[in-house]
């Protein structure tokens, strides 16, 4: 599992995925969420603007898993 650091206390899921280079657009996040492929700490996510913070584990089925850390 790759660790990705953020410089803020929270970040929106869609912003995190774009900033980390995991996806290219908010539209991609929307489709992944609609397909039920996005999880935070093991819970399926239904909103792309969900706030995440250091310590959270973000997972996209068949793509990868990342731990959010502080920079």
mmCIF file as Biopython writes it, N, C-alpha, C and O atoms, coordinates in Angstrom:
data_model
#
loop_
_atom_site.group_PDB
_atom_site.id
_atom_site.type_symbol
_atom_site.label_atom_id
_atom_site.label_alt_id
_atom_site.label_comp_id
_atom_site.label_asym_id
_atom_site.label_entity_id
_atom_site.label_seq_id
_atom_site.pdbx_PDB_ins_code
_atom_site.Cartn_x
_atom_site.Cartn_y
_atom_site.Cartn_z
_atom_site.occupancy
_atom_site.B_iso_or_equiv
_atom_site.auth_seq_id
_atom_site.auth_asym_id
_atom_site.pdbx_PDB_model_num
ATOM 1   N N  . UNK A ? 1  ? 0.851   -1.173 0.000   1.0 0.0 1  A 1 
ATOM 2   C CA . UNK A ? 1  ? 0.000   0.000  0.000   1.0 0.0 1  A 1 
ATOM 3   C C  . UNK A ? 1  ? 0.898   1.238  0.000   1.0 0.0 1  A 1 
ATOM 4   O O  . UNK A ? 1  ? 1.798   1.374  0.829   1.0 0.0 1  A 1 
ATOM 5   N N  . UNK A ? 2  ? 0.636   2.113  -0.927  1.0 0.0 2  A 1 
ATOM 6   C CA . UNK A ? 2  ? 1.407   3.350  -1.042  1.0 0.0 2  A 1 
ATOM 7   C C  . UNK A ? 2  ? 0.881   4.385  -0.058  1.0 0.0 2  A 1 
ATOM 8   O O  . UNK A ? 2  ? -0.326  4.474  0.169   1.0 0.0 2  A 1 
ATOM 9   N N  . UNK A ? 3  ? 1.788   5.170  0.528   1.0 0.0 3  A 1 
ATOM 10  C CA . UNK A ? 3  ? 1.392   6.271  1.403   1.0 0.0 3  A 1 
ATOM 11  C C  . UNK A ? 3  ? 1.477   7.569  0.613   1.0 0.0 3  A 1 
ATOM 12  O O  . UNK A ? 3  ? 2.455   7.823  -0.090  1.0 0.0 3  A 1 
ATOM 13  N N  . UNK A ? 4  ? 0.431   8.390  0.742   1.0 0.0 4  A 1 
ATOM 14  C CA . UNK A ? 4  ? 0.392   9.675  0.048   1.0 0.0 4  A 1 
ATOM 15  C C  . UNK A ? 4  ? 0.139   10.763 1.082   1.0 0.0 4  A 1 
ATOM 16  O O  . UNK A ? 4  ? -0.871  10.742 1.785   1.0 0.0 4  A 1 
ATOM 17  N N  . UNK A ? 5  ? 1.070   11.718 1.169   1.0 0.0 5  A 1 
ATOM 18  C CA . UNK A ? 5  ? 0.975   12.779 2.158   1.0 0.0 5  A 1 
ATOM 19  C C  . UNK A ? 5  ? 0.185   13.977 1.671   1.0 0.0 5  A 1 
ATOM 20  O O  . UNK A ? 5  ? 0.258   14.367 0.506   1.0 0.0 5  A 1 
ATOM 21  N N  . UNK A ? 6  ? -0.579  14.556 2.599   1.0 0.0 6  A 1 
ATOM 22  C CA . UNK A ? 6  ? -1.297  15.800 2.311   1.0 0.0 6  A 1 
ATOM 23  C C  . UNK A ? 6  ? -0.807  16.864 3.292   1.0 0.0 6  A 1 
ATOM 24  O O  . UNK A ? 6  ? -0.340  16.541 4.385   1.0 0.0 6  A 1 
ATOM 25  N N  . UNK A ? 7  ? -0.916  18.126 2.900   1.0 0.0 7  A 1 
ATOM 26  C CA . UNK A ? 7  ? -0.416  19.212 3.746   1.0 0.0 7  A 1 
ATOM 27  C C  . UNK A ? 7  ? -1.534  19.915 4.506   1.0 0.0 7  A 1 
ATOM 28  O O  . UNK A ? 7  ? -1.295  20.930 5.159   1.0 0.0 7  A 1 
ATOM 29  N N  . UNK A ? 8  ? -2.755  19.384 4.427   1.0 0.0 8  A 1 
ATOM 30  C CA . UNK A ? 8  ? -3.898  19.961 5.128   1.0 0.0 8  A 1 
ATOM 31  C C  . UNK A ? 8  ? -4.457  18.925 6.100   1.0 0.0 8  A 1 
ATOM 32  O O  . UNK A ? 8  ? -4.061  17.760 6.065   1.0 0.0 8  A 1 
ATOM 33  N N  . UNK A ? 9  ? -5.378  19.351 6.971   1.0 0.0 9  A 1 
ATOM 34  C CA . UNK A ? 9  ? -5.956  18.407 7.929   1.0 0.0 9  A 1 
ATOM 35  C C  . UNK A ? 9  ? -6.985  17.499 7.276   1.0 0.0 9  A 1 
ATOM 36  O O  . UNK A ? 9  ? -7.175  16.365 7.715   1.0 0.0 9  A 1 
ATOM 37  N N  . UNK A ? 10 ? -7.653  17.983 6.230   1.0 0.0 10 A 1 
ATOM 38  C CA . UNK A ? 10 ? -8.599  17.164 5.462   1.0 0.0 10 A 1 
ATOM 39  C C  . UNK A ? 10 ? -8.485  17.531 3.991   1.0 0.0 10 A 1 
ATOM 40  O O  . UNK A ? 10 ? -7.953  18.583 3.638   1.0 0.0 10 A 1 
ATOM 41  N N  . UNK A ? 11 ? -8.991  16.648 3.139   1.0 0.0 11 A 1 
ATOM 42  C CA . UNK A ? 11 ? -9.043  16.906 1.702   1.0 0.0 11 A 1 
ATOM 43  C C  . UNK A ? 11 ? -10.230 16.124 1.147   1.0 0.0 11 A 1 
ATOM 44  O O  . UNK A ? 11 ? -10.549 15.038 1.630   1.0 0.0 11 A 1 
ATOM 45  N N  . UNK A ? 12 ? -10.872 16.680 0.140   1.0 0.0 12 A 1 
ATOM 46  C CA . UNK A ? 12 ? -11.986 15.976 -0.484  1.0 0.0 12 A 1 
ATOM 47  C C  . UNK A ? 12 ? -11.450 14.794 -1.283  1.0 0.0 12 A 1 
ATOM 48  O O  . UNK A ? 12 ? -10.373 14.866 -1.874  1.0 0.0 12 A 1 
ATOM 49  N N  . UNK A ? 13 ? -12.215 13.709 -1.294  1.0 0.0 13 A 1 
ATOM 50  C CA . UNK A ? 13 ? -11.808 12.491 -1.984  1.0 0.0 13 A 1 
ATOM 51  C C  . UNK A ? 13 ? -11.427 12.757 -3.432  1.0 0.0 13 A 1 
ATOM 52  O O  . UNK A ? 13 ? -10.372 12.310 -3.882  1.0 0.0 13 A 1 
ATOM 53  N N  . UNK A ? 14 ? -12.271 13.480 -4.174  1.0 0.0 14 A 1 
ATOM 54  C CA . UNK A ? 14 ? -11.976 13.727 -5.590  1.0 0.0 14 A 1 
ATOM 55  C C  . UNK A ? 14 ? -10.693 14.529 -5.761  1.0 0.0 14 A 1 
ATOM 56  O O  . UNK A ? 14 ? -9.913  14.259 -6.674  1.0 0.0 14 A 1 
ATOM 57  N N  . UNK A ? 15 ? -10.466 15.513 -4.893  1.0 0.0 15 A 1 
ATOM 58  C CA . UNK A ? 15 ? -9.242  16.311 -4.969  1.0 0.0 15 A 1 
ATOM 59  C C  . UNK A ? 15 ? -8.013  15.457 -4.650  1.0 0.0 15 A 1 
ATOM 60  O O  . UNK A ? 15 ? -6.974  15.585 -5.297  1.0 0.0 15 A 1 
ATOM 61  N N  . UNK A ? 16 ? -8.141  14.598 -3.660  1.0 0.0 16 A 1 
ATOM 62  C CA . UNK A ? 16 ? -7.035  13.712 -3.283  1.0 0.0 16 A 1 
ATOM 63  C C  . UNK A ? 16 ? -6.643  12.808 -4.441  1.0 0.0 16 A 1 
ATOM 64  O O  . UNK A ? 16 ? -5.460  12.676 -4.755  1.0 0.0 16 A 1 
ATOM 65  N N  . UNK A ? 17 ? -7.626  12.188 -5.076  1.0 0.0 17 A 1 
ATOM 66  C CA . UNK A ? 17 ? -7.341  11.257 -6.168  1.0 0.0 17 A 1 
ATOM 67  C C  . UNK A ? 17 ? -6.723  11.966 -7.371  1.0 0.0 17 A 1 
ATOM 68  O O  . UNK A ? 17 ? -5.854  11.408 -8.040  1.0 0.0 17 A 1 
ATOM 69  N N  . UNK A ? 18 ? -7.165  13.192 -7.649  1.0 0.0 18 A 1 
ATOM 70  C CA . UNK A ? 18 ? -6.574  13.961 -8.753  1.0 0.0 18 A 1 
ATOM 71  C C  . UNK A ? 18 ? -5.164  14.417 -8.381  1.0 0.0 18 A 1 
ATOM 72  O O  . UNK A ? 18 ? -4.241  14.292 -9.186  1.0 0.0 18 A 1 
ATOM 73  N N  . UNK A ? 19 ? -4.994  14.945 -7.169  1.0 0.0 19 A 1 
ATOM 74  C CA . UNK A ? 19 ? -3.696  15.456 -6.722  1.0 0.0 19 A 1 
ATOM 75  C C  . UNK A ? 19 ? -2.642  14.350 -6.719  1.0 0.0 19 A 1 
ATOM 76  O O  . UNK A ? 19 ? -1.486  14.587 -7.070  1.0 0.0 19 A 1 
ATOM 77  N N  . UNK A ? 20 ? -3.045  13.143 -6.321  1.0 0.0 20 A 1 
ATOM 78  C CA . UNK A ? 20 ? -2.115  12.017 -6.241  1.0 0.0 20 A 1 
ATOM 79  C C  . UNK A ? 20 ? -1.838  11.393 -7.606  1.0 0.0 20 A 1 
ATOM 80  O O  . UNK A ? 20 ? -0.986  10.513 -7.722  1.0 0.0 20 A 1 
ATOM 81  N N  . UNK A ? 21 ? -2.552  11.842 -8.642  1.0 0.0 21 A 1 
ATOM 82  C CA . UNK A ? 21 ? -2.347  11.309 -9.981  1.0 0.0 21 A 1 
ATOM 83  C C  . UNK A ? 21 ? -2.992  9.947  -10.198 1.0 0.0 21 A 1 
ATOM 84  O O  . UNK A ? 21 ? -2.635  9.229  -11.132 1.0 0.0 21 A 1 
ATOM 85  N N  . UNK A ? 22 ? -3.936  9.594  -9.344  1.0 0.0 22 A 1 
ATOM 86  C CA . UNK A ? 22 ? -4.609  8.303  -9.439  1.0 0.0 22 A 1 
ATOM 87  C C  . UNK A ? 22 ? -5.665  8.335  -10.540 1.0 0.0 22 A 1 
ATOM 88  O O  . UNK A ? 22 ? -5.852  7.357  -11.264 1.0 0.0 22 A 1 
ATOM 89  N N  . UNK A ? 23 ? -6.345  9.457  -10.654 1.0 0.0 23 A 1 
ATOM 90  C CA . UNK A ? 23 ? -7.329  9.652  -11.728 1.0 0.0 23 A 1 
ATOM 91  C C  . UNK A ? 23 ? -7.055  11.015 -12.368 1.0 0.0 23 A 1 
ATOM 92  O O  . UNK A ? 23 ? -6.301  11.821 -11.823 1.0 0.0 23 A 1 
ATOM 93  N N  . UNK A ? 24 ? -7.663  11.264 -13.513 1.0 0.0 24 A 1 
ATOM 94  C CA . UNK A ? 24 ? -7.400  12.508 -14.231 1.0 0.0 24 A 1 
ATOM 95  C C  . UNK A ? 24 ? -8.483  13.556 -14.072 1.0 0.0 24 A 1 
ATOM 96  O O  . UNK A ? 24 ? -8.217  14.746 -14.243 1.0 0.0 24 A 1 
ATOM 97  N N  . UNK A ? 25 ? -9.721  13.134 -13.743 1.0 0.0 25 A 1 
ATOM 98  C CA . UNK A ? 25 ? -10.805 14.116 -13.674 1.0 0.0 25 A 1 
ATOM 99  C C  . UNK A ? 25 ? -11.845 13.724 -12.638 1.0 0.0 25 A 1 
ATOM 100 O O  . UNK A ? 25 ? -11.930 12.570 -12.216 1.0 0.0 25 A 1 
ATOM 101 N N  . UNK A ? 26 ? -12.635 14.716 -12.239 1.0 0.0 26 A 1 
ATOM 102 C CA . UNK A ? 26 ? -13.732 14.460 -11.322 1.0 0.0 26 A 1 
ATOM 103 C C  . UNK A ? 26 ? -14.760 13.523 -11.922 1.0 0.0 26 A 1 
ATOM 104 O O  . UNK A ? 26 ? -15.430 12.784 -11.200 1.0 0.0 26 A 1 
ATOM 105 N N  . UNK A ? 27 ? -14.888 13.551 -13.241 1.0 0.0 27 A 1 
ATOM 106 C CA . UNK A ? 27 ? -15.822 12.657 -13.922 1.0 0.0 27 A 1 
ATOM 107 C C  . UNK A ? 27 ? -15.451 11.198 -13.723 1.0 0.0 27 A 1 
ATOM 108 O O  . UNK A ? 27 ? -16.320 10.338 -13.584 1.0 0.0 27 A 1 
ATOM 109 N N  . UNK A ? 28 ? -14.153 10.927 -13.712 1.0 0.0 28 A 1 
ATOM 110 C CA . UNK A ? 28 ? -13.695 9.554  -13.471 1.0 0.0 28 A 1 
ATOM 111 C C  . UNK A ? 28 ? -14.062 9.102  -12.064 1.0 0.0 28 A 1 
ATOM 112 O O  . UNK A ? 28 ? -14.488 7.965  -11.860 1.0 0.0 28 A 1 
ATOM 113 N N  . UNK A ? 29 ? -13.896 9.999  -11.093 1.0 0.0 29 A 1 
ATOM 114 C CA . UNK A ? 29 ? -14.249 9.674  -9.713  1.0 0.0 29 A 1 
ATOM 115 C C  . UNK A ? 29 ? -15.735 9.343  -9.629  1.0 0.0 29 A 1 
ATOM 116 O O  . UNK A ? 29 ? -16.128 8.361  -8.999  1.0 0.0 29 A 1 
ATOM 117 N N  . UNK A ? 30 ? -16.551 10.168 -10.268 1.0 0.0 30 A 1 
ATOM 118 C CA . UNK A ? 30 ? -18.000 9.960  -10.251 1.0 0.0 30 A 1 
ATOM 119 C C  . UNK A ? 30 ? -18.359 8.571  -10.780 1.0 0.0 30 A 1 
ATOM 120 O O  . UNK A ? 30 ? -19.175 7.872  -10.180 1.0 0.0 30 A 1 
ATOM 121 N N  . UNK A ? 31 ? -17.758 8.172  -11.892 1.0 0.0 31 A 1 
ATOM 122 C CA . UNK A ? 31 ? -18.050 6.864  -12.478 1.0 0.0 31 A 1 
ATOM 123 C C  . UNK A ? 31 ? -17.598 5.723  -11.567 1.0 0.0 31 A 1 
ATOM 124 O O  . UNK A ? 31 ? -18.314 4.734  -11.411 1.0 0.0 31 A 1 
ATOM 125 N N  . UNK A ? 32 ? -16.427 5.856  -10.971 1.0 0.0 32 A 1 
ATOM 126 C CA . UNK A ? 32 ? -15.927 4.821  -10.063 1.0 0.0 32 A 1 
ATOM 127 C C  . UNK A ? 32 ? -16.846 4.667  -8.854  1.0 0.0 32 A 1 
ATOM 128 O O  . UNK A ? 32 ? -17.117 3.552  -8.408  1.0 0.0 32 A 1 
ATOM 129 N N  . UNK A ? 33 ? -17.323 5.802  -8.325  1.0 0.0 33 A 1 
ATOM 130 C CA . UNK A ? 33 ? -18.235 5.767  -7.176  1.0 0.0 33 A 1 
ATOM 131 C C  . UNK A ? 33 ? -19.569 5.154  -7.579  1.0 0.0 33 A 1 
ATOM 132 O O  . UNK A ? 33 ? -20.113 4.321  -6.854  1.0 0.0 33 A 1 
ATOM 133 N N  . UNK A ? 34 ? -20.102 5.562  -8.737  1.0 0.0 34 A 1 
ATOM 134 C CA . UNK A ? 34 ? -21.375 5.007  -9.209  1.0 0.0 34 A 1 
ATOM 135 C C  . UNK A ? 34 ? -21.288 3.498  -9.409  1.0 0.0 34 A 1 
ATOM 136 O O  . UNK A ? 34 ? -22.276 2.788  -9.224  1.0 0.0 34 A 1 
ATOM 137 N N  . UNK A ? 35 ? -20.109 3.007  -9.787  1.0 0.0 35 A 1 
ATOM 138 C CA . UNK A ? 35 ? -19.909 1.572  -9.994  1.0 0.0 35 A 1 
ATOM 139 C C  . UNK A ? 35 ? -19.635 0.823  -8.683  1.0 0.0 35 A 1 
ATOM 140 O O  . UNK A ? 35 ? -19.470 -0.397 -8.681  1.0 0.0 35 A 1 
ATOM 141 N N  . UNK A ? 36 ? -19.588 1.569  -7.566  1.0 0.0 36 A 1 
ATOM 142 C CA . UNK A ? 36 ? -19.384 0.939  -6.258  1.0 0.0 36 A 1 
ATOM 143 C C  . UNK A ? 36 ? -17.973 0.459  -6.006  1.0 0.0 36 A 1 
ATOM 144 O O  . UNK A ? 36 ? -17.766 -0.504 -5.268  1.0 0.0 36 A 1 
ATOM 145 N N  . UNK A ? 37 ? -16.999 1.119  -6.610  1.0 0.0 37 A 1 
ATOM 146 C CA . UNK A ? 37 ? -15.614 0.655  -6.533  1.0 0.0 37 A 1 
ATOM 147 C C  . UNK A ? 37 ? -14.738 1.418  -5.546  1.0 0.0 37 A 1 
ATOM 148 O O  . UNK A ? 37 ? -13.570 1.070  -5.370  1.0 0.0 37 A 1 
ATOM 149 N N  . UNK A ? 38 ? -15.279 2.462  -4.892  1.0 0.0 38 A 1 
ATOM 150 C CA . UNK A ? 38 ? -14.460 3.315  -4.029  1.0 0.0 38 A 1 
ATOM 151 C C  . UNK A ? 38 ? -14.817 3.087  -2.558  1.0 0.0 38 A 1 
ATOM 152 O O  . UNK A ? 38 ? -15.986 3.096  -2.172  1.0 0.0 38 A 1 
ATOM 153 N N  . UNK A ? 39 ? -13.764 2.879  -1.748  1.0 0.0 39 A 1 
ATOM 154 C CA . UNK A ? 39 ? -13.947 2.615  -0.324  1.0 0.0 39 A 1 
ATOM 155 C C  . UNK A ? 39 ? -12.992 3.478  0.490   1.0 0.0 39 A 1 
ATOM 156 O O  . UNK A ? 39 ? -11.857 3.722  0.080   1.0 0.0 39 A 1 
ATOM 157 N N  . UNK A ? 40 ? -13.459 3.937  1.644   1.0 0.0 40 A 1 
ATOM 158 C CA . UNK A ? 40 ? -12.598 4.612  2.615   1.0 0.0 40 A 1 
ATOM 159 C C  . UNK A ? 40 ? -12.715 3.817  3.906   1.0 0.0 40 A 1 
ATOM 160 O O  . UNK A ? 40 ? -13.806 3.638  4.447   1.0 0.0 40 A 1 
ATOM 161 N N  . UNK A ? 41 ? -11.575 3.344  4.390   1.0 0.0 41 A 1 
ATOM 162 C CA . UNK A ? 41 ? -11.530 2.530  5.609   1.0 0.0 41 A 1 
ATOM 163 C C  . UNK A ? 41 ? -12.494 1.350  5.541   1.0 0.0 41 A 1 
ATOM 164 O O  . UNK A ? 41 ? -13.109 0.980  6.541   1.0 0.0 41 A 1 
ATOM 165 N N  . UNK A ? 42 ? -12.618 0.765  4.357   1.0 0.0 42 A 1 
ATOM 166 C CA . UNK A ? 42 ? -13.452 -0.416 4.180   1.0 0.0 42 A 1 
ATOM 167 C C  . UNK A ? 42 ? -14.928 -0.156 3.944   1.0 0.0 42 A 1 
ATOM 168 O O  . UNK A ? 42 ? -15.696 -1.097 3.744   1.0 0.0 42 A 1 
ATOM 169 N N  . UNK A ? 43 ? -15.342 1.122  3.963   1.0 0.0 43 A 1 
ATOM 170 C CA . UNK A ? 43 ? -16.743 1.477  3.759   1.0 0.0 43 A 1 
ATOM 171 C C  . UNK A ? 43 ? -16.935 2.034  2.355   1.0 0.0 43 A 1 
ATOM 172 O O  . UNK A ? 43 ? -16.211 2.934  1.930   1.0 0.0 43 A 1 
ATOM 173 N N  . UNK A ? 44 ? -17.913 1.495  1.642   1.0 0.0 44 A 1 
ATOM 174 C CA . UNK A ? 44 ? -18.196 1.974  0.283   1.0 0.0 44 A 1 
ATOM 175 C C  . UNK A ? 44 ? -18.637 3.437  0.340   1.0 0.0 44 A 1 
ATOM 176 O O  . UNK A ? 44 ? -19.437 3.824  1.192   1.0 0.0 44 A 1 
ATOM 177 N N  . UNK A ? 45 ? -18.103 4.236  -0.576  1.0 0.0 45 A 1 
ATOM 178 C CA . UNK A ? 45 ? -18.373 5.670  -0.600  1.0 0.0 45 A 1 
ATOM 179 C C  . UNK A ? 45 ? -19.349 6.005  -1.721  1.0 0.0 45 A 1 
ATOM 180 O O  . UNK A ? 45 ? -19.284 5.442  -2.814  1.0 0.0 45 A 1 
ATOM 181 N N  . UNK A ? 46 ? -20.269 6.949  -1.422  1.0 0.0 46 A 1 
ATOM 182 C CA . UNK A ? 46 ? -21.283 7.347  -2.394  1.0 0.0 46 A 1 
ATOM 183 C C  . UNK A ? 46 ? -21.202 8.827  -2.760  1.0 0.0 46 A 1 
ATOM 184 O O  . UNK A ? 46 ? -22.015 9.312  -3.547  1.0 0.0 46 A 1 
ATOM 185 N N  . UNK A ? 47 ? -20.231 9.550  -2.201  1.0 0.0 47 A 1 
ATOM 186 C CA . UNK A ? 47 ? -20.087 10.972 -2.514  1.0 0.0 47 A 1 
ATOM 187 C C  . UNK A ? 47 ? -18.628 11.298 -2.818  1.0 0.0 47 A 1 
ATOM 188 O O  . UNK A ? 47 ? -17.728 10.940 -2.058  1.0 0.0 47 A 1 
ATOM 189 N N  . UNK A ? 48 ? -18.409 11.979 -3.933  1.0 0.0 48 A 1 
ATOM 190 C CA . UNK A ? 48 ? -17.026 12.235 -4.338  1.0 0.0 48 A 1 
ATOM 191 C C  . UNK A ? 48 ? -16.365 13.348 -3.543  1.0 0.0 48 A 1 
ATOM 192 O O  . UNK A ? 48 ? -15.141 13.475 -3.566  1.0 0.0 48 A 1 
ATOM 193 N N  . UNK A ? 49 ? -17.142 14.147 -2.849  1.0 0.0 49 A 1 
ATOM 194 C CA . UNK A ? 49 ? -16.566 15.229 -2.042  1.0 0.0 49 A 1 
ATOM 195 C C  . UNK A ? 49 ? -16.386 14.835 -0.575  1.0 0.0 49 A 1 
ATOM 196 O O  . UNK A ? 49 ? -16.180 15.691 0.285   1.0 0.0 49 A 1 
ATOM 197 N N  . UNK A ? 50 ? -16.465 13.544 -0.303  1.0 0.0 50 A 1 
ATOM 198 C CA . UNK A ? 50 ? -16.268 13.026 1.052   1.0 0.0 50 A 1 
ATOM 199 C C  . UNK A ? 50 ? -14.905 13.482 1.565   1.0 0.0 50 A 1 
ATOM 200 O O  . UNK A ? 50 ? -13.900 13.361 0.866   1.0 0.0 50 A 1 
ATOM 201 N N  . UNK A ? 51 ? -14.878 14.007 2.789   1.0 0.0 51 A 1 
ATOM 202 C CA . UNK A ? 51 ? -13.622 14.477 3.382   1.0 0.0 51 A 1 
ATOM 203 C C  . UNK A ? 51 ? -12.825 13.287 3.907   1.0 0.0 51 A 1 
ATOM 204 O O  . UNK A ? 51 ? -13.360 12.403 4.576   1.0 0.0 51 A 1 
ATOM 205 N N  . UNK A ? 52 ? -11.546 13.290 3.590   1.0 0.0 52 A 1 
ATOM 206 C CA . UNK A ? 52 ? -10.648 12.283 4.138   1.0 0.0 52 A 1 
ATOM 207 C C  . UNK A ? 52 ? -9.524  12.995 4.873   1.0 0.0 52 A 1 
ATOM 208 O O  . UNK A ? 52 ? -9.282  14.182 4.656   1.0 0.0 52 A 1 
ATOM 209 N N  . UNK A ? 53 ? -8.842  12.264 5.739   1.0 0.0 53 A 1 
ATOM 210 C CA . UNK A ? 53 ? -7.797  12.860 6.571   1.0 0.0 53 A 1 
ATOM 211 C C  . UNK A ? 53 ? -6.665  11.863 6.775   1.0 0.0 53 A 1 
ATOM 212 O O  . UNK A ? 53 ? -6.818  10.679 6.478   1.0 0.0 53 A 1 
ATOM 213 N N  . UNK A ? 54 ? -5.524  12.340 7.285   1.0 0.0 54 A 1 
ATOM 214 C CA . UNK A ? 54 ? -4.417  11.420 7.535   1.0 0.0 54 A 1 
ATOM 215 C C  . UNK A ? 54 ? -4.872  10.245 8.404   1.0 0.0 54 A 1 
ATOM 216 O O  . UNK A ? 54 ? -5.607  10.413 9.377   1.0 0.0 54 A 1 
ATOM 217 N N  . UNK A ? 55 ? -4.415  9.063  8.023   1.0 0.0 55 A 1 
ATOM 218 C CA . UNK A ? 55 ? -4.803  7.838  8.712   1.0 0.0 55 A 1 
ATOM 219 C C  . UNK A ? 55 ? -5.841  7.043  7.942   1.0 0.0 55 A 1 
ATOM 220 O O  . UNK A ? 55 ? -5.980  5.838  8.147   1.0 0.0 55 A 1 
ATOM 221 N N  . UNK A ? 56 ? -6.579  7.718  7.046   1.0 0.0 56 A 1 
ATOM 222 C CA . UNK A ? 56 ? -7.593  7.028  6.246   1.0 0.0 56 A 1 
ATOM 223 C C  . UNK A ? 56 ? -6.940  6.154  5.179   1.0 0.0 56 A 1 
ATOM 224 O O  . UNK A ? 56 ? -5.855  6.457  4.682   1.0 0.0 56 A 1 
ATOM 225 N N  . UNK A ? 57 ? -7.620  5.070  4.842   1.0 0.0 57 A 1 
ATOM 226 C CA . UNK A ? 57 ? -7.195  4.170  3.770   1.0 0.0 57 A 1 
ATOM 227 C C  . UNK A ? 57 ? -8.203  4.306  2.635   1.0 0.0 57 A 1 
ATOM 228 O O  . UNK A ? 57 ? -9.394  4.055  2.822   1.0 0.0 57 A 1 
ATOM 229 N N  . UNK A ? 58 ? -7.725  4.701  1.462   1.0 0.0 58 A 1 
ATOM 230 C CA . UNK A ? 58 ? -8.574  4.852  0.279   1.0 0.0 58 A 1 
ATOM 231 C C  . UNK A ? 58 ? -8.292  3.669  -0.641  1.0 0.0 58 A 1 
ATOM 232 O O  . UNK A ? 58 ? -7.137  3.360  -0.934  1.0 0.0 58 A 1 
ATOM 233 N N  . UNK A ? 59 ? -9.350  3.019  -1.087  1.0 0.0 59 A 1 
ATOM 234 C CA . UNK A ? 59 ? -9.188  1.862  -1.966  1.0 0.0 59 A 1 
ATOM 235 C C  . UNK A ? 59 ? -10.135 1.967  -3.149  1.0 0.0 59 A 1 
ATOM 236 O O  . UNK A ? 59 ? -11.312 2.294  -2.994  1.0 0.0 59 A 1 
ATOM 237 N N  . UNK A ? 60 ? -9.609  1.687  -4.329  1.0 0.0 60 A 1 
ATOM 238 C CA . UNK A ? 60 ? -10.422 1.581  -5.538  1.0 0.0 60 A 1 
ATOM 239 C C  . UNK A ? 60 ? -10.216 0.167  -6.061  1.0 0.0 60 A 1 
ATOM 240 O O  . UNK A ? 60 ? -9.100  -0.226 -6.403  1.0 0.0 60 A 1 
ATOM 241 N N  . UNK A ? 61 ? -11.296 -0.584 -6.117  1.0 0.0 61 A 1 
ATOM 242 C CA . UNK A ? 61 ? -11.245 -1.981 -6.535  1.0 0.0 61 A 1 
ATOM 243 C C  . UNK A ? 61 ? -10.526 -2.128 -7.874  1.0 0.0 61 A 1 
ATOM 244 O O  . UNK A ? 61 ? -10.816 -1.404 -8.827  1.0 0.0 61 A 1 
ATOM 245 N N  . UNK A ? 62 ? -9.601  -3.057 -7.937  1.0 0.0 62 A 1 
ATOM 246 C CA . UNK A ? 62 ? -8.815  -3.388 -9.132  1.0 0.0 62 A 1 
ATOM 247 C C  . UNK A ? 62 ? -7.872  -2.276 -9.589  1.0 0.0 62 A 1 
ATOM 248 O O  . UNK A ? 62 ? -7.266  -2.379 -10.656 1.0 0.0 62 A 1 
ATOM 249 N N  . UNK A ? 63 ? -7.744  -1.207 -8.786  1.0 0.0 63 A 1 
ATOM 250 C CA . UNK A ? 63 ? -6.813  -0.127 -9.143  1.0 0.0 63 A 1 
ATOM 251 C C  . UNK A ? 63 ? -5.719  0.008  -8.091  1.0 0.0 63 A 1 
ATOM 252 O O  . UNK A ? 63 ? -4.536  0.029  -8.429  1.0 0.0 63 A 1 
ATOM 253 N N  . UNK A ? 64 ? -6.101  0.101  -6.816  1.0 0.0 64 A 1 
ATOM 254 C CA . UNK A ? 64 ? -5.087  0.229  -5.783  1.0 0.0 64 A 1 
ATOM 255 C C  . UNK A ? 64 ? -5.635  0.629  -4.440  1.0 0.0 64 A 1 
ATOM 256 O O  . UNK A ? 64 ? -6.838  0.802  -4.248  1.0 0.0 64 A 1 
ATOM 257 N N  . UNK A ? 65 ? -4.685  0.771  -3.496  1.0 0.0 65 A 1 
ATOM 258 C CA . UNK A ? 65 ? -5.014  1.109  -2.117  1.0 0.0 65 A 1 
ATOM 259 C C  . UNK A ? 65 ? -3.947  2.070  -1.615  1.0 0.0 65 A 1 
ATOM 260 O O  . UNK A ? 65 ? -2.755  1.845  -1.824  1.0 0.0 65 A 1 
ATOM 261 N N  . UNK A ? 66 ? -4.379  3.155  -0.943  1.0 0.0 66 A 1 
ATOM 262 C CA . UNK A ? 66 ? -3.461  4.192  -0.502  1.0 0.0 66 A 1 
ATOM 263 C C  . UNK A ? 66 ? -3.776  4.612  0.919   1.0 0.0 66 A 1 
ATOM 264 O O  . UNK A ? 66 ? -4.939  4.703  1.312   1.0 0.0 66 A 1 
ATOM 265 N N  . UNK A ? 67 ? -2.725  4.866  1.686   1.0 0.0 67 A 1 
ATOM 266 C CA . UNK A ? 67 ? -2.891  5.400  3.036   1.0 0.0 67 A 1 
ATOM 267 C C  . UNK A ? 67 ? -2.599  6.890  2.989   1.0 0.0 67 A 1 
ATOM 268 O O  . UNK A ? 67 ? -1.569  7.313  2.464   1.0 0.0 67 A 1 
ATOM 269 N N  . UNK A ? 68 ? -3.513  7.686  3.543   1.0 0.0 68 A 1 
ATOM 270 C CA . UNK A ? 68 ? -3.344  9.134  3.598   1.0 0.0 68 A 1 
ATOM 271 C C  . UNK A ? 68 ? -2.472  9.452  4.810   1.0 0.0 68 A 1 
ATOM 272 O O  . UNK A ? 68 ? -2.758  9.009  5.922   1.0 0.0 68 A 1 
ATOM 273 N N  . UNK A ? 69 ? -1.406  10.223 4.588   1.0 0.0 69 A 1 
ATOM 274 C CA . UNK A ? 69 ? -0.505  10.625 5.667   1.0 0.0 69 A 1 
ATOM 275 C C  . UNK A ? 69 ? -0.313  12.137 5.614   1.0 0.0 69 A 1 
ATOM 276 O O  . UNK A ? 69 ? -0.812  12.805 4.709   1.0 0.0 69 A 1 
ATOM 277 N N  . UNK A ? 70 ? 0.411   12.665 6.591   1.0 0.0 70 A 1 
ATOM 278 C CA . UNK A ? 70 ? 0.765   14.082 6.558   1.0 0.0 70 A 1 
ATOM 279 C C  . UNK A ? 70 ? 2.108   14.226 5.866   1.0 0.0 70 A 1 
ATOM 280 O O  . UNK A ? 70 ? 2.943   13.323 5.916   1.0 0.0 70 A 1 
ATOM 281 N N  . UNK A ? 71 ? 2.311   15.372 5.217   1.0 0.0 71 A 1 
ATOM 282 C CA . UNK A ? 71 ? 3.594   15.621 4.538   1.0 0.0 71 A 1 
ATOM 283 C C  . UNK A ? 71 ? 4.646   16.010 5.536   1.0 0.0 71 A 1 
ATOM 284 O O  . UNK A ? 71 ? 5.791   16.259 5.161   1.0 0.0 71 A 1 
#
